[in-house]
Amino acid sequence: MSIDFTAMYASHDAFRRDLERLAQAVAEGRAHTPGVRAGWANFTRQLHIHHTAEDAELWPRVRERLTGRPRDLALLDDMEAEHARIDPLLASVDTALTDRAPELPDLVRALTATLDDHLGHEEDSALPLMQDVLTAADWGAFTGRMRETQGLRGASVFVPWIVDGAGPADRERFFGSLPAPVRVLNRLFWEGSYRRKGLWAGVQDAF
């Protein structure tokens, strides 16, 4: 059974989009506004949930199926090492935002490059490997961990955050991967609530 990676790709796109918004805010001298700080706080939360679930539920399951495949095991080592390189960059950007440090632009560029390299590496190499060795049950355990961590309140932010600023085709593709009740909740309640939070307000109009 083929694994549907739609939500994974959509999450990656959302991470990239948020860092573009942060870089724009920094360049325009608006990195310390409430909307930008709220957007940054949500970005770091979403990335933490994403990477924690990968480290706890995804990479160990892949590793179990790679006996006698040293090259593929090395790829998993790379994935975990890349996560470890991202964490201190997140902390440095967070501190620089709080302190209004002059090195903030350089730190944002370093974080953007490091995260983009990791996401690209994962998409090009790790996702095909997962498609090859994981079962639907394995993937369900990973996505279940994500849902459990988010909870209903977290989902009410996660779903509209994914499609914030996305084009019609990307929105349709993502929503097509979700259960019908989630789509209804998002349309009736979640998107409106998300807009009112004002994440990245002043950087780019949401939706």
Secondary structure as GFF3:
##gff-version 3
##sequence-region A 1 207
A	DSSP	alpha_helix	6	27	.	.	.	ID=ss1
A	DSSP	alpha_helix	34	53	.	.	.	ID=ss2
A	DSSP	pi_helix	54	58	.	.	.	ID=ss3
A	DSSP	alpha_helix	59	64	.	.	.	ID=ss4
A	DSSP	alpha_helix	70	99	.	.	.	ID=ss5
A	DSSP	alpha_helix	104	121	.	.	.	ID=ss6
A	DSSP	pi_helix	122	126	.	.	.	ID=ss7
A	DSSP	alpha_helix	127	133	.	.	.	ID=ss8
A	DSSP	alpha_helix	136	162	.	.	.	ID=ss9
A	DSSP	alpha_helix	168	176	.	.	.	ID=ss10
A	DSSP	alpha_helix	180	185	.	.	.	ID=ss11
A	DSSP	pi_helix	186	190	.	.	.	ID=ss12
A	DSSP	alpha_helix	191	197	.	.	.	ID=ss13
###
